[in-house]
Amino acid sequence: QVQLVESGGGLVQAGGSLRLSCAASGIVCSSFTMDWYRQAPGKQRELVAHITPGGTTNYADSVKGRFTIARDNAENTVYLQMNSLKPEDTAVYYCNAVRGTSYGKIDYWGQGTQVTVSS
């Protein structure tokens, strides 16, 4: 059974930092593109950052230079280091693992972790 378990969310003041973790079981993270998404109240879920099996990373323009995605293959965990947080970063953050196969896309989601940034 595949599980993605996010942790590390919480309440932080603007300008502060948080590190989110996504611990995977049942899959090998390095075989998937691992994404962090977020969804704020009343808004659509948006892609924040991803890391490919080859280690290529990409970020939404709104978080470039502030957020860093990283993968620890030994721990089978993906991290999102978030610095210089802003109130507009407030959202539920979700971990996603995705991979294409000859049968179609394989897609797994975590349950989400709340990040609240106070001004």
C-alpha positions in Angstrom: 0.0 0.0 0.0 1.4 3.4 -1.0 1.4 6.1 1.6 2.7 9.7 1.4 2.8 11.3 4.8 3.4 15.0 5.1 4.6 16.7 8.2 6.2 19.9 9.3 3.4 22.4 8.8 2.3 24.9 11.4 1.9 28.5 12.3 4.8 30.9 11.6 5.3 34.7 11.4 6.0 36.4 8.1 9.7 36.1 7.3 10.0 32.8 9.1 10.9 29.4 7.9 9.4 25.9 7.8 10.5 22.6 6.4 7.9 20.2 5.2 8.6 16.5 4.9 6.9 13.9 2.7 7.8 10.4 3.9 6.9 7.7 1.3 6.2 4.1 1.7 5.2 1.5 -0.9 7.1 3.4 -3.6 10.6 4.6 -4.3 10.6 8.3 -4.4 13.6 8.5 -6.8 11.5 6.6 -9.4 8.8 9.2 -9.4 8.5 12.9 -10.1 7.8 14.2 -6.6 5.7 17.4 -6.4 4.6 19.8 -3.7 1.3 21.5 -4.4 -0.7 23.9 -2.2 -4.3 25.0 -2.0 -5.4 28.1 -0.3 -9.1 28.6 0.7 -11.2 29.4 -2.3 -8.4 28.9 -4.7 -7.3 26.1 -7.1 -4.6 23.7 -6.1 -1.3 25.0 -7.6 2.1 23.3 -8.2 4.8 24.8 -6.0 7.8 22.7 -6.8 8.9 19.4 -8.2 11.9 17.2 -8.5 12.3 14.6 -11.2 14.0 11.2 -10.9 17.1 12.7 -12.4 17.1 15.5 -9.8 15.9 18.4 -12.0 13.9 20.9 -9.9 11.4 23.5 -10.9 9.5 26.1 -8.9 6.5 28.3 -9.3 7.5 31.9 -9.9 5.9 33.0 -6.6 8.3 30.8 -4.6 11.5 31.0 -6.6 14.5 32.0 -4.4 12.6 31.2 -1.2 11.6 27.5 -1.4 13.9 24.6 -2.1 12.8 21.0 -2.8 15.1 18.2 -2.0 15.0 14.4 -1.9 16.7 12.0 0.5 16.9 8.7 -1.3 18.1 6.9 1.8 15.2 8.1 3.8 12.8 7.9 0.9 11.6 11.3 1.8 11.1 14.6 0.0 11.5 17.9 1.7 10.3 21.5 1.0 12.4 24.1 2.7 10.4 27.3 2.9 12.2 30.5 3.8 11.1 34.2 3.9 7.5 33.0 4.3 4.7 35.4 3.4 1.0 35.5 4.4 0.1 34.5 0.9 2.0 31.2 1.3 -0.8 30.2 3.7 -2.3 27.0 2.4 -2.6 23.3 2.8 0.5 21.7 1.2 0.2 18.4 -0.5 2.9 15.9 -1.6 2.3 14.2 -4.9 4.2 11.3 -6.6 3.6 10.8 -10.3 5.0 8.6 -13.0 4.0 7.6 -16.5 3.8 4.0 -17.4 2.7 2.1 -20.5 -0.7 1.7 -18.8 -1.1 5.4 -18.0 -0.2 7.8 -15.3 0.4 6.6 -11.7 -0.5 9.3 -9.2 -0.4 9.3 -5.4 -1.3 12.0 -3.0 -0.7 12.7 0.7 -3.3 14.0 3.1 -1.8 17.5 3.3 -0.3 19.7 6.0 -1.5 23.1 7.0 0.9 26.1 6.7 -0.3 29.4 8.2 1.8 32.5 7.9 0.8 35.4 10.1 1.5 39.0 9.2 
